[in-house]
Amino acid sequence: MNLLINILDNIARCLFMSIFVIKNTNMNALAFIVGNANYEGEHNKLINAINDANDFAAKLLNLGFVVMKSTDCTNESFDRDIRKFSEELKKYDVGLFYFSGHGLQIEGKNYLTSIDTSFADSISAKHTSIPLDEVMDYMQQNKTIVKILILDACRNNPLPDRGINAGLAPIHAPKGTIIAFSTSPGETAMDYGAGRNSIYTGSLLNHIDDKNIPIEDFFKRVRTSVFTLSNGKQTSWEHTSLIGNFCFNSGQLIHSTNLPYNKEHIADKDFTSKGAPIDDIITSLKSHDWYKQNPAISKLNGLNKNTIDISTRFLLGRNLLQTAIGGEFAANAIFNNLSNWLDTWFNGKENHVLNGILYEIYFNSEGKFRQTNFKSGLIDKIFDLEENKKFAKSFAFIHNQLEPFRDFLFYIPSSSPVTLPVDIRLKEIDEEFLGNSIKRKLLDSIKINGTEIMNTDSYEEWYTTVTYDQFIDKLHLELCVPLKRLRISINEQNTQDLKLRIPMDKLLK
């Protein structure tokens, strides 16, 4: 009887998985990307492994994955990051692990190496590497629907043991998993062949943008490219137990996790009005037509707010910000008195309209993190609310959503905000004007925590002359940091009358 129940339960789960993967509008996905290149011993170093990891990570991020990335990791940091990945994976529908570096087969088991792996002999290597089985076990501990492992390993065999088999051993994929190898079992893979990438990762990058390609067909395309480009010397290989379809570029992936809102309000390009008055208002706000937007905003005051659900409130906040940044006067009037206006939308627990406003700054209409070009035009007015206790939940909400993208942000809003120190250096140049030499101040460097963030390519571009206040205004919007949180250090005593030359386009890399 118990056996029958287990069988039925498995069938039900499989059907659920199939329906979810194929039919669900949106899913979220987490990738952990590892690239190890600078191994001990010159002959063990790899040319393209870090390029492979960086380029594949960037590609996945653009497709909607949240990305964790480690390069040149030690065995200790590798193990720690794997555990962190496993813990974070609990929040996601799709999990992906990618490794570029040396992989070893020892006594029929597969190991992924770190830059401090000892290649003295097989025993040393085994105890200073990460077992592939361990990675798979961590991924299996979660109820993630789709699990993907991609191994661009086996670049060569760094072990001196001649009796050790080359390449990785064949392995079977657990339920709901696909494992993709850069080469067939027992064979080695090329560390070159696609410019700055290995022949395998280069093929992944070449095909992954193709829309609506089931993952098995995607890897078949990759396999064909690898075989052709290597002149038959390398054949990639996969083993799968996936149920249903998953496509890397299906438009299903969103970056957000654990949001209490409807999918079509998170990826609001999919929003359609159901005929309610608030739906019609939001549709008008989306029109980008001032003659529709202004009367729509006027209608907000006449609504019975108690009938409006939290997802719709969230979407209203998003579109109000869009409308205000577009220059509509009534929308801007709301932001001039934002705290008081938001009070009328407080539902007793959380302000979902403010959640939507904050979300729109950083996430686009597909529910993907913007990376650059944040909607920062009104952040000074919005972030004035950071330390107001009645809005603390909203700032905790956006802080949590932005944590996975910390590497792309200089400032993450919080109910306990901190300042951002910025070091600016100007240089004096001589410029000829009507036969006379005139001294000018030119922006030369912008550093945060000692790291140069200025777009140094700007030296080849057009410059414009601005006042110091105009420069700082442009800087804080590009940094997406409220003015009052900037702590500027500059090699100029008198900024009141200062005029300087800055790039006409972007200041930052």
N, C-alpha and C positions, 0 to 999 in steps of 0.2 A: 504493500500500500504506500509506504513512504517513498519507495522507488518511483511509483507512478506519479506521486505528488511532485517529486523533484523533476521528473521529466516534463510534466505539464508546466511547472514553474519556469523551466528553462525555455520551453517553447514560447511561453508568454513573453518572457524577457527578450527573446530573439525578435519576436514580432514587434515589440515596442521599439527595440533598437532600429529595426528596419524602417518603421514608420517615422521615427524621430529623425533619422538621418536624411531620409528622402523628402519628407513633407514639411518638417518644421522650418519656419521662415528664417529664424536666426539661431545661431549657436555661438558660444564663445570658445576660444582655443588658447592653450598655453604651450609655448615651445621652450625647450632648454637646448641651447646651442653651445657646443664645445669645440674649440679649435686649438690644438696643441702643435706647436712647430719647433720651438727652441729647446729641443732635447739636449741632454748632456752628450758630448762627443760630436764633433763637426760632421761626421758621416751619418749621424742620426737625425740631423736637422732637416726640416721639411720646408719647401719653398712657398707653397701656396695654402697651407692648412689654415692660417689665420685669415687670409683673404677669403677663403671658402666660407669660414664661419661668419665673418662680418657681412659678406654679400648675401648669404642665405638668410641671415637674421634680418637684414634690411628688407629683403623681399617678403619674408613672412609677415613682418610688421605691416607692410603696405597692404597685404592681403587680409589683415584683420586679426592676426595672432598677437597675443601678448607675449613678449619675448624676454627670457632670461638668457644671458650670454656670459660665458667664461672663456678666456683665452689664456694659453700657457699656464694652466692650472697645475698646482702640485697635487699629489695624491690626497693630502688632507683637505685642501680646498675643493677638489673634485667630489670627494665623499660628502662634504658638508653641503655643497650646492645641490647634489643629487637628492639629499634628504629634504632640503628646502623646496625643491621642485616637486617632490612627492607630496609634501604638505599643501603647497599652493594648488596642486592639481585637483584637489577636492572640490574646488569652486568651478571647474570647467567641464565642458562637454567633450572636448577634443584635447588630447595630449600628444605632443611630438617631442622626441628626443633625437638630436642630430650630433654626430661625432665625426670630426675630421682630425686625423692623426694616425699614430701607429696602433694597430690592433694585432693581438697575438693569439695563437691557438696553442695551448699547453695542456697536454694529456686529454685532448678532446673537448676542452672547455675554452671559451673565448674571453679575452681580457682586453680592456681599453686602458691605454697607458697615459701616464702623466709626465710632465717634463722632468720630474725627479724619479721616475721609474728606473730601477736598476736593471741594466741589461747584462750584468755579469754572467748570469746563467738563468735557466728557466725557473728555478726555485725563488731566486731573488726577484725576478720579474713578476712572478705570480703574487708574491706578498707585497708588492709595491704598485700594483695596478688595481683597477676596478673591474670585478667580474661582470660580464654582460648580464649574466643571470640575475645579479643583484639589481641592476637597473630595471630589468623587466619585472622583477618582484615588486619594486617600489611602485611601478606604474600599475601593476595588477591590484594593488591594495586599494585603488580608487575605483569609483563607479563610473569613471570616464567612459563614454560610449565608444569613442574611436581612439585607438592608441596606435601611434606611428613611430617606428624606430628607423632611422636612416644612418647607415654606417659607411662613411667614406674613409675606410681604414685599409690596413694591409698594404701601405705604400711600399714597404719592403720588410724584410725580417731582420731586425737589429740584433737578434740573439746570436751568440757564437755557436750554440748547440746545433750541429749539423743534422742531428736526428729529429729536430723539431719540424713539424709540418708547416709549410708556408701558408699564408692566408688564414682565414677564419674557418671554423668548423660549421657544418650545416646545423641549422636550428629550426625548430618548429614554433610558429607563432601561437601564443595562447589565444583564447576566445576574444574576439573584438580587436585583434591586433594585426598589423601588417609590419613586417620587418623587411627592409630593403638594404641590400649589400651592394657596394660599388663594383664588386667582382664576384665571380662564382666561387663556391667553397674550395679552399685549397689553393687559390690563385692569388697573385698580388695585383695591386692597382697602381695606376700612374699618378704621380704627384704633379703632373703638368698636362699640357694638351689643349687648354682652352684659355690662352692668355694668362691672366692673373689667377686663374682657377684650375683645379684638377679637371681632367676630362669628364669625370662623373658629376661633380658639382656644377661645372659649366653647363652640362646637359640638363641638370635639374633646373638651373636658373633660366635656361632657354625655353623650357616648356611649361613652367609652372604658372605663367600668366594666362595660358590658354583657358578660356572660359568653359565651365560645365563639362570638364573631362573627368569621368570617374577615375579614382585614384589608381586602380589596376591598369587602366588604359594609359594613364599618365606615365607610370613606371615602364610600361611597354615602349612608349615613345622614347623615354630616356635610354632604355636598353638598346634600342635600334641605333640611336645616335652614338652611344658609347662604342658599340661594336663597329660601326662604320668609321668613326673618327680614329679609333685605335687600330684600324686595318685588321680587325678580327682578333686582336691580341687580348682584349678585355671584354667580358660579357657580364653585365650586372645581373643581379638575381634577387628574387623576392619570395617570401613565403607569407601567405595571408590566411586569416580566419575571420576577416571582416564580414559583416552581414549588412546588406543594403549598400547604398552608394555614398561616398564622400568625395567632394571635389574641392581642390585647393582654392579655385577661383569661381565660386558659385554665387557670390554676393551674400552668402548666409552668415558670414563671420562678423561679429561685433566685438569691440574691445571690452565692453563693460561686463562686470560680474555682480551677481547678487542684487540686481536692481529690482525694486518692487513694482516696476512699471511694465506696461504692455510692450511687446516687441516692436510694434509699429510706431510707438511713441519714442522708442530709443533710436531706431533707425527711421527717422521721421519722414524720409523720402517715400516710405510706404504708407503714410497716413492718408486715409480717405474719410471724408465726413460721413457720419451716420444720420445727419439731419438735425441733430440737437443744436440749439442756438449757439452754444459755445464752440461746437464744431465749425459752424459757419463763420464765426468770428476768427478762429484760427486759420481757416481756409483763406479768408480775406487778408490776414496778416502775411500769409505766405505768397500773396500775389505780387509783392514788390510794387504795388500801385497805390500811391498816396491817397488817391480818391476813393479807394476801397478800405485802406488801412485806417484812416482817420475816423470814419463813422463806426468802424468795427470796434475801435478802442472806446469810443463813446458809449457803446452798448454794454461794455463790461460792468459798468456801475449798476445797470438795471437787472443783472442776473441774480438768480437765487443760488448763491455759492454752495449751499448745503447739498445741492443736487449734483455737483461736479466732482467726479472721482479723482483720485490722486494722479493717475496717468495723464488725464486731460490737463490738470493743473501744471504738471511737469512740462507738458508740451506747450502750454500757454507761455510759461516762463521762457522757454527756448525761443519762441517766435517773437515775443516782446523784445528780447535783446536784439534779434536780427532786425526787427523793424526800427528800433531806436538807432542802431548803428548805421542803418540806411538813411537816417536823417529825418524821419517822420517826427513832427513837432509834438504831437500828443503822447507818443511813446517816450520821447525824451523828457517830457514833463513828469512822467511817472518816475523816471530815474532821478530826477531832481528832488524828489520827495519819497525816495524808495522805502525807507524804513516804515513810515506811516502807511504808505500804500500797501506794503506787504502784510501789515497787521490785519488788514481786512480779509486776507487769504489764509490766515493761520487756522489750521483745523484742530487745534488743541494738542497735537503731538509734534508735528513737523510742518515746515513751510515748503511744500512741494513746488510751488511756483519759483521760489528762490533756488531750489535744487535744479530746476530746469534752466534758469538763468546761468548758474555756475557751470552746469554741464555744457551748455552751448559754447562757452568760451573755449573749451578744450576739445570737444568732440563734434564731428561733422554729421551730416544728414544720413550717413550710413552707419552711425554708431561707432566710428573709428576715430582714434586719437589723431589730432591734426598734425602733430610733430612740429610744424612751423605755422606761421600765419594764424596765430590765435586771434580770436575776436576780443581784443584787449582794449577797444576804444573807450569803454566805460568802466574800466576796472577800478579807477580811483573812487568813483561813487559806489560801486558794488562792494569793494573791499573795505569801505568805511564801516561795514557791518561786522567785520571779522571778530571784534572783541565784544560785540553785543551778545549777551548771554542768551537772549531769546532766539538768536539765529545760530547758536552753537551746533545744533544737529546738522544743519545744512553745510556748514564748513567742515564738519567731521565727515559728512557724506562725500564731498568733492575731494577731500584729502585722501580718503580710502580709494576712490576711483583713480586717482593720479599716482598713487604709490608705485605701480608697475612701470611707470614712465618717468621715474625720477631722473634718469640720465638725460632726458630731453628738456628738463625744466630747471630754471634757475631759482624759481620760487614756487612753493606749493602753499596755497591759502590754508589757513588753519585758525581755529578759535584761540590759539596761542601763537600769534604771528611773530616772526623774527625779522631782523633787518638783513639786507644783502649788501656786503661791502664790494664796491667796484672801484678799481684803480685805473685812472685815465691819464695817459701821457700825450702831450702835445709836442710838436717840434716846430721850430721857427724856420721858415724858408724865405729865400729872396726871389722875388718875382718881378719881371720887367713889365712896366706899364707906361706907355707913351714916352719911352726913352729913359724912364726913371726906375730905380730899384726900390721895390716896396717890400717890407717885411710882412709875412703872413703867418698865421698860426694854422697848422695842419694837424688833424687828428692822426696820431701815430700808433696808439695802442689802447685796447680795452681789455683789462684782465680781471678775472674773478678767481679768487683763491690761487693766484699765481699762474693761471692758465689763460693764454691768449684766446679771446673769443671774437676779435675783430676780423672781419672779412678782408684778409690781406690782399685778395685779388682786386680789391677796390682801387688799388693804386693805378690800375690800368683803365679805370672808369672815370666818368664825369664827376666832378665835385661841385658842391654848392656852398655858399657862405651863409652861415646862420648865426644867431645869437646863442649864447650859452644856454639860455632857458629853452630855446627851440631845440637845441641838440639833446638836452636832458629829456625833454618831452618825447622826442623820437626814440631815444634810448629806452626809456621805461616801457614804452608800448611794445618795442621789439623783444625786450626781456620778459614782457608780461608780468611786471612787478609794479605795484602801486608806488607813486612818487615818494610817499612818506616812508616807504620801507627801504629806499635806496640810501646807502651811505657812501657818498662820492669822495674819493681822494684824487686830487688833480694837481699837476705841477704848474699851477698858475694861481697867484695870490688874488688878483682882481678879476673876478668872474662877472661882475656887474656890467662892465662895459666890453666884455670879451666877445669878439667875433672870430669864428674859426671855420675852417673848411672841412666838410665831411662828405662822404660818398652820397651821391644823389639817390642811389638805390638802397640796398640793405647795409646796415652797419655790421651785422653779425654774420658769422660763418653759417 
